């Protein structure tokens, strides 16, 4: 189809189907960041925390700030360093950026011109002054805290990135380099052997584990946008449609709504690819009888959500597809109904087991055993999809307000080319729980009704 026919359709859908995008800066009031830094000060006592920001990109791509640095500052500028002085109860921002460079990178000139006033950080100094500042701490002999694990950029997870870099770089027989963070730790210990150096990551990650009201508001909007993307994808699904086209639908809808990008590469599993937990090739054209898993979420304002839906390409569940799907839905609903502050994940799992028995679904007990053990919990969610946590007690983790996580229910019959994944982003609140992804279709009737509606791809082709 020619451009002159497609473009008006896209414009019309943008105006009619989607609300105007909200702010995508992801910046909170400076008081929010100040409160986070104050909690770090409390944790380090008379120590000094040093948090390097992300470096200038090595190629012509947009700059992304590291998550820990952004969490504590809200400052999206390259080659900066944050110092939190626990004894003097002040923070210092070291940065090297002139106004012209900032303007060319889309960085607010006000940040460079008046960094302390713009960021709410007490002091700002030139970036090359960090070594002199640390040398001036000699008489105090403080403990230095700095992250030992790699910074997260966009959809990355610090622990996963560390493990990957260990394999590909640090322990590789033809490489052997340390990560940037561990190289910084080594230099600190060489230059300032009189100071003890400790890992800051667990302190910051325990703060990130529980989301504030402002963070939850942003994640709520991220989830709303993610649900819109899922619904648009499902509407466009039918036999004869290419998975790559469907992936583009999710990208389009979430980007049009203000997403900065994807929380992770969209996962589409159908046919034989149900055997692979994270399939990104989009190399199939759907056929009648196919059953799909869509696992996708947006990156909105630097916060992610994780949502999975499962549905038939034909728009109608076969008896076998319905049987497996509704078994998963039973224990998903049991988990969602049980989540609340003060309960452990193990106790949630007990309710899920009871639901299987009450619905005479014991034949699926082995399929859901590991999922039930963790009460449906799969991972924390926040600035990273697999969000970091300083501490986690496994099945004995006691749920507390502000904890946001994936309730992820899965069952596979690879030999039948059927996989079911029902995944929600859930926030524990003082009153109980909130399913941030609650607008995603979950019942068989809701999914089949949605698939009878005309999708974006069909509108374009028409």
C-alpha positions as CSV (number, residue, x, y, z in Angstrom):
1,X,0.0,0.0,0.0
2,X,1.4,3.4,-0.9
3,X,2.4,6.1,1.7
4,X,-0.4,8.4,0.6
5,X,-3.0,5.9,1.7
6,X,-1.4,4.6,4.9
7,X,-0.4,7.9,6.6
8,X,-3.9,9.4,6.9
9,X,-5.1,6.1,8.6
10,X,-2.3,6.3,11.1
11,X,-3.0,10.0,11.9
12,X,-6.7,9.2,12.3
13,X,-6.0,6.3,14.7
14,X,-3.6,8.5,16.7
15,X,-6.3,11.2,17.2
16,X,-9.2,8.9,17.8
17,X,-7.9,5.8,19.6
18,X,-5.3,7.2,22.0
19,X,-5.2,9.9,24.7
20,X,-2.6,12.6,24.4
21,X,0.8,11.6,25.9
22,X,1.6,12.6,29.4
23,X,5.0,14.0,30.4
24,X,7.8,11.4,29.6
25,X,10.6,13.0,31.5
26,X,10.1,10.7,34.5
27,X,11.3,13.5,36.8
28,X,9.7,13.9,40.2
29,X,9.8,16.9,42.5
30,X,13.3,17.5,43.7
31,X,12.1,16.8,47.2
32,X,11.6,13.2,46.2
33,X,15.2,12.8,45.2
34,X,16.4,14.7,48.3
35,X,14.5,12.3,50.5
36,X,16.2,9.3,48.8
37,X,19.6,10.8,49.4
38,X,18.7,11.5,53.0
39,X,17.9,7.8,53.5
40,X,21.3,6.9,52.0
41,X,22.9,9.3,54.4
42,X,21.2,7.6,57.3
43,X,22.4,4.2,56.1
44,X,26.1,5.2,55.6
45,X,26.5,7.1,58.9
46,X,29.7,9.2,58.7
47,X,30.7,7.5,55.4
48,X,30.8,9.0,51.9
49,X,28.9,7.5,49.0
50,X,30.3,8.0,45.4
51,X,27.9,7.2,42.6
52,X,29.3,7.6,39.0
53,X,26.8,8.4,36.4
54,X,26.7,6.9,32.9
55,X,29.4,7.9,30.4
56,X,28.9,9.7,27.1
57,X,27.8,7.1,24.5
58,X,30.6,5.7,22.4
59,X,28.5,5.9,19.2
60,X,25.8,8.2,17.9
61,X,22.9,7.0,20.1
62,X,20.8,8.9,22.7
63,X,22.3,9.1,26.1
64,X,20.7,7.1,28.9
65,X,21.5,7.7,32.6
66,X,22.2,4.8,34.9
67,X,19.3,3.8,37.0
68,X,20.9,4.2,40.5
69,X,22.3,7.6,39.6
70,X,19.0,8.8,38.2
71,X,17.1,7.3,41.2
72,X,19.1,9.5,43.5
73,X,19.3,12.7,41.4
74,X,16.8,12.9,38.5
75,X,19.8,14.3,36.5
76,X,20.0,13.0,33.0
77,X,23.5,14.3,32.0
78,X,26.6,12.2,31.0
79,X,29.9,11.9,32.8
80,X,28.6,13.2,36.2
81,X,29.3,11.9,39.7
82,X,27.2,12.2,42.8
83,X,28.8,12.3,46.2
84,X,26.7,11.9,49.4
85,X,28.6,13.1,52.5
86,X,27.0,11.3,55.5
87,X,29.0,13.4,58.1
88,X,28.3,16.8,56.6
89,X,24.8,15.8,55.5
90,X,25.1,17.2,52.1
91,X,25.3,16.0,48.5
92,X,27.7,17.3,45.8
93,X,27.2,17.0,42.0
94,X,30.3,16.8,39.9
95,X,29.7,17.4,36.3
96,X,31.5,18.5,33.1
97,X,29.2,20.0,30.6
98,X,29.1,23.4,28.8
99,X,25.8,25.1,27.8
100,X,26.2,24.6,24.1
101,X,26.9,20.9,24.4
102,X,24.0,20.5,26.8
103,X,21.6,22.3,24.4
104,X,22.8,20.1,21.5
105,X,22.0,17.0,23.5
106,X,18.6,18.2,24.6
107,X,19.8,18.6,28.2
108,X,18.2,21.6,30.0
109,X,20.6,24.5,29.8
110,X,19.4,25.5,33.3
111,X,21.0,22.3,34.7
112,X,24.4,23.4,33.5
113,X,24.0,27.0,34.3
114,X,22.7,26.5,37.8
115,X,23.0,22.8,38.7
116,X,22.4,23.1,42.4
117,X,19.2,25.1,41.9
118,X,18.0,22.9,39.1
119,X,18.6,19.6,40.8
120,X,18.0,20.5,44.5
121,X,21.5,19.1,45.3
122,X,23.3,21.2,47.8
123,X,26.5,21.8,45.9
124,X,27.9,21.5,42.4
125,X,31.6,21.3,41.4
126,X,33.5,20.7,38.2
127,X,33.9,17.0,37.3
128,X,37.7,17.1,37.5
129,X,37.5,18.2,41.2
130,X,36.4,14.7,42.5
131,X,40.0,13.5,43.2
132,X,40.8,16.6,45.1
133,X,37.6,16.4,47.1
134,X,38.4,12.8,48.1
135,X,41.9,13.7,49.0
136,X,40.5,16.3,51.3
137,X,38.7,13.6,53.3
138,X,42.1,12.3,54.5
139,X,41.9,13.4,58.1
140,X,38.3,12.1,58.5
141,X,39.2,8.7,57.1
142,X,35.6,7.9,56.2
143,X,34.3,4.6,54.8
144,X,33.7,5.0,51.1
145,X,30.6,3.5,49.5
146,X,30.2,3.0,45.8
147,X,28.3,0.5,43.6
148,X,30.1,-2.8,42.9
149,X,27.7,-4.0,40.3
150,X,27.3,-2.6,36.7
151,X,25.0,0.4,36.1
152,X,21.7,-0.3,34.4
153,X,21.0,1.5,31.2
154,X,17.4,1.3,29.9
155,X,16.1,-2.3,29.9
156,X,19.2,-3.8,31.6
157,X,19.3,-5.5,35.0
158,X,22.5,-5.0,37.0
159,X,22.9,-8.6,38.2
160,X,22.2,-10.1,34.8
161,X,24.6,-7.6,33.2
162,X,27.3,-8.4,35.8
163,X,27.0,-12.2,35.0
164,X,27.1,-11.5,31.3
165,X,30.2,-9.3,31.6
166,X,31.9,-11.9,33.8
167,X,31.5,-14.5,31.0
168,X,32.3,-12.3,28.1
169,X,35.1,-10.1,29.6
170,X,36.4,-10.6,33.2
171,X,36.8,-14.4,33.1
172,X,37.3,-14.7,29.3
173,X,40.7,-16.1,28.6
174,X,41.5,-13.5,25.9
175,X,40.2,-10.5,27.9
176,X,40.3,-10.3,31.7
177,X,39.2,-6.7,32.2
178,X,37.2,-5.7,35.2
179,X,33.8,-4.1,34.9
180,X,33.8,-0.3,35.0
181,X,32.5,-0.3,38.5
182,X,35.0,-2.8,39.9
183,X,37.8,-0.9,38.1
184,X,36.6,2.3,39.9
185,X,36.7,0.3,43.2
186,X,40.3,-0.8,42.5
187,X,41.4,2.8,41.8
188,X,39.8,4.0,45.0
189,X,41.6,1.4,47.0
190,X,44.9,2.2,45.2
191,X,44.7,5.9,45.7
192,X,43.1,6.0,49.1
193,X,44.3,2.8,50.9
194,X,43.5,4.4,54.2
195,X,39.8,4.4,53.4
196,X,37.6,1.3,53.6
197,X,35.6,0.8,50.5
198,X,32.2,-1.0,50.6
199,X,29.4,-1.8,48.2
200,X,26.7,0.8,48.0
201,X,24.3,-1.2,45.8
202,X,22.4,-3.1,48.6
203,X,21.6,0.2,50.3
204,X,20.2,1.8,47.2
205,X,18.5,-1.3,46.0
206,X,16.6,-1.7,49.2
207,X,15.3,1.8,48.7
208,X,14.3,1.0,45.1
209,X,12.5,-2.2,46.2
210,X,9.6,-0.2,47.7
211,X,8.0,2.4,45.4
212,X,6.8,5.8,46.5
213,X,3.4,7.2,45.7
214,X,5.0,9.2,42.9
215,X,6.7,6.1,41.4
216,X,3.4,4.2,41.6
217,X,1.6,6.9,39.7
218,X,4.2,6.7,36.9
219,X,4.0,2.9,36.8
220,X,0.2,3.1,36.7
221,X,0.5,5.2,33.6
222,X,3.1,2.8,32.2
223,X,0.8,-0.1,32.8
224,X,-2.2,1.7,31.2
225,X,-0.1,2.3,28.1
226,X,1.1,-1.4,28.1
227,X,-2.4,-2.6,28.3
228,X,-3.4,-0.4,25.3
229,X,-0.5,-2.0,23.4
230,X,-1.6,-5.5,24.3
231,X,-5.2,-4.9,23.3
232,X,-4.1,-3.4,20.0
233,X,-1.9,-6.4,19.3
234,X,-4.7,-8.8,20.1
235,X,-7.2,-7.0,17.9
236,X,-4.8,-7.2,14.9
237,X,-4.1,-11.0,15.4
238,X,-5.5,-13.4,12.9
239,X,-4.3,-16.2,10.6
240,X,-2.1,-14.9,7.8
241,X,-0.6,-12.0,9.9
242,X,3.1,-11.9,10.3
243,X,4.5,-11.8,13.9
244,X,6.8,-9.0,12.8
245,X,3.8,-6.8,11.9
246,X,2.2,-7.5,15.2
247,X,5.4,-6.6,17.1
248,X,5.3,-3.3,15.2
249,X,1.8,-2.6,16.4
250,X,2.8,-2.8,20.0
251,X,5.8,-0.6,19.3
252,X,3.7,1.9,17.5
253,X,0.9,2.2,20.0
254,X,3.1,2.5,23.1
255,X,5.5,5.0,21.4
256,X,2.5,7.1,20.2
257,X,1.3,7.2,23.8
258,X,4.6,8.5,25.1
259,X,6.8,5.5,25.8
260,X,10.5,6.1,25.8
261,X,11.0,2.6,24.4
262,X,10.4,-1.0,25.4
263,X,10.9,-2.3,28.9
264,X,12.4,-5.4,27.1
265,X,12.4,-6.8,23.6
266,X,8.8,-7.9,22.9
267,X,8.4,-11.7,23.3
268,X,6.1,-13.5,20.8
269,X,5.8,-17.2,21.1
270,X,3.7,-19.4,18.8
271,X,4.0,-22.8,17.2
272,X,7.2,-24.6,18.0
273,X,8.6,-21.4,19.6
274,X,6.7,-22.1,22.8
275,X,9.7,-24.2,23.7
276,X,11.8,-21.0,24.1
277,X,11.0,-18.8,27.1
278,X,12.1,-15.5,25.5
279,X,11.6,-15.6,21.7
280,X,12.4,-12.4,19.8
281,X,12.8,-13.5,16.1
282,X,9.2,-12.8,15.0
283,X,9.8,-15.2,12.1
284,X,6.4,-16.9,11.7
285,X,3.3,-16.0,9.8
286,X,0.3,-17.1,12.0
287,X,-1.8,-20.0,10.9
288,X,-5.3,-21.2,12.0
289,X,-4.9,-23.3,15.2
290,X,-1.8,-21.3,16.5
291,X,-1.9,-20.2,20.1
292,X,0.2,-17.1,21.0
293,X,1.9,-15.7,24.1
294,X,2.6,-12.0,23.9
295,X,5.0,-10.8,26.7
296,X,5.5,-7.1,26.3
297,X,5.7,-3.8,28.3
298,X,6.8,-0.2,27.7
299,X,9.5,1.9,29.2
300,X,7.6,5.0,30.3
301,X,9.3,7.8,32.1
302,X,12.2,5.3,33.1
303,X,9.7,2.9,34.7
304,X,8.7,-0.5,33.4
305,X,5.8,-2.9,33.6
306,X,5.7,-6.6,32.6
307,X,2.5,-7.9,31.0
308,X,1.7,-11.2,29.3
309,X,-1.4,-12.3,27.5
310,X,-2.3,-15.6,25.7
311,X,-4.8,-16.1,23.0
312,X,-5.7,-18.1,19.8
313,X,-4.7,-16.7,16.4
314,X,-8.2,-17.7,15.1
315,X,-10.0,-15.7,17.7
316,X,-11.7,-18.8,19.1
317,X,-10.3,-21.1,21.8
318,X,-10.2,-24.8,21.0
319,X,-11.4,-27.0,23.9
320,X,-7.8,-28.0,24.7
321,X,-6.6,-24.4,24.6
322,X,-9.5,-23.4,26.9
323,X,-8.7,-26.2,29.3
324,X,-5.1,-25.1,29.8
325,X,-5.8,-21.4,29.8
326,X,-8.6,-21.6,32.4
327,X,-6.5,-23.8,34.7
328,X,-3.8,-21.1,34.7
329,X,-6.5,-18.5,35.2
330,X,-7.8,-20.2,38.3
331,X,-4.6,-20.1,40.2
332,X,-3.8,-16.6,38.9
333,X,-7.0,-15.3,40.3
334,X,-6.4,-17.1,43.6
335,X,-3.0,-15.4,43.9
336,X,-4.3,-11.9,43.0
337,X,-7.2,-12.3,45.5
338,X,-4.8,-13.2,48.3
339,X,-2.0,-10.6,47.9
340,X,-2.0,-8.1,50.8
341,X,0.4,-6.5,53.3
342,X,1.7,-8.9,56.0
343,X,1.2,-12.1,54.1
344,X,4.1,-14.3,52.9
345,X,4.5,-15.6,49.3
346,X,4.3,-19.1,50.8
347,X,0.9,-18.4,52.3
348,X,-0.3,-17.1,48.9
349,X,0.9,-20.4,47.4
350,X,-1.2,-22.3,49.9
351,X,-4.3,-20.5,48.6
352,X,-3.3,-21.3,45.1
353,X,-3.1,-25.0,46.0
354,X,-6.6,-24.8,47.6
355,X,-8.0,-23.3,44.4
356,X,-6.6,-26.1,42.3
357,X,-8.3,-28.7,44.6
358,X,-11.6,-26.7,44.8
359,X,-11.7,-26.7,41.0
360,X,-10.7,-30.3,40.6
361,X,-7.5,-29.3,38.8
362,X,-5.1,-31.5,40.8
363,X,-3.8,-33.1,37.5
364,X,-2.0,-29.8,36.8
365,X,-0.3,-29.6,40.2
366,X,3.1,-30.6,38.9
367,X,2.9,-27.9,36.1
368,X,2.4,-25.2,38.7
369,X,4.5,-26.5,41.5
370,X,7.3,-24.0,41.3
371,X,4.9,-21.1,40.6
372,X,2.8,-22.0,43.6
373,X,5.9,-22.3,45.9
374,X,6.6,-18.6,45.3
375,X,2.9,-17.5,45.4
376,X,2.9,-16.6,41.7
377,X,5.8,-14.2,42.3
378,X,8.4,-14.1,39.5
379,X,10.4,-10.9,39.9
380,X,10.3,-7.3,41.2
381,X,9.5,-4.5,38.8
382,X,10.5,-0.8,38.7
383,X,13.2,1.1,36.8
384,X,14.3,-2.3,35.5
385,X,11.8,-5.0,34.4
386,X,13.7,-7.5,36.6
387,X,14.2,-4.9,39.2
388,X,17.0,-5.0,41.8
389,X,16.5,-5.7,45.5
390,X,19.1,-5.6,48.3
391,X,17.3,-8.4,50.2
392,X,14.7,-11.0,49.3
393,X,13.5,-13.8,51.5
394,X,12.1,-16.1,48.8
395,X,8.9,-17.9,49.7
396,X,9.1,-16.4,53.2
397,X,9.2,-12.8,51.9
398,X,6.5,-10.7,53.7
399,X,4.6,-8.5,51.3
400,X,4.8,-4.8,52.2
401,X,3.2,-1.6,50.7
402,X,5.1,-0.3,47.8
403,X,6.4,-3.6,46.6
404,X,5.7,-4.1,42.9
405,X,6.2,-7.4,41.2
406,X,5.2,-9.8,38.4
407,X,2.6,-12.4,39.2
408,X,3.5,-14.8,36.4
409,X,1.5,-17.9,35.8
410,X,2.7,-20.3,33.1
411,X,1.8,-23.7,31.7
412,X,3.3,-25.3,28.5
413,X,2.5,-28.3,26.3
414,X,5.3,-27.9,23.9
415,X,4.4,-31.1,22.0
416,X,1.0,-29.6,21.3
417,X,2.5,-26.2,20.5
418,X,0.5,-24.6,23.2
419,X,1.9,-22.3,25.9
420,X,-0.1,-20.1,28.3
421,X,1.4,-17.2,30.2
422,X,-0.8,-14.9,32.3
423,X,1.4,-12.2,33.8
424,X,0.4,-9.1,35.7
425,X,2.2,-6.2,37.3
426,X,0.9,-6.1,40.9
427,X,1.5,-3.4,43.6
428,X,1.0,-4.0,47.3
429,X,-0.8,-1.1,48.9
430,X,-1.8,-0.3,52.4
431,X,-5.4,-1.4,51.6
432,X,-4.4,-4.6,49.9
433,X,-3.1,-4.8,46.3
434,X,-3.6,-3.1,43.0
435,X,-3.3,-4.9,39.7
436,X,-1.6,-2.2,37.6
437,X,-2.2,-4.2,34.4
438,X,-5.9,-4.8,35.3
439,X,-7.2,-3.7,31.9
440,X,-5.6,-6.6,30.1
441,X,-8.3,-9.1,28.9
442,X,-8.2,-12.2,31.1
443,X,-11.3,-14.4,30.6
444,X,-11.9,-16.5,27.5
445,X,-15.0,-14.5,26.8
446,X,-13.2,-11.1,27.1
447,X,-10.4,-12.3,24.8
448,X,-12.7,-13.7,22.1
449,X,-14.8,-10.5,22.2
450,X,-11.7,-8.3,21.8
451,X,-10.5,-10.4,18.8
452,X,-13.8,-9.7,17.0
453,X,-12.9,-6.0,16.9
454,X,-11.1,-4.6,13.9
455,X,-7.3,-4.1,14.5
456,X,-4.8,-1.5,13.4
457,X,-3.3,-3.8,10.8
458,X,-6.7,-4.5,9.3
459,X,-7.6,-0.8,9.2
460,X,-4.3,0.0,7.4
461,X,-4.9,-2.7,4.8
462,X,-8.5,-1.6,4.3
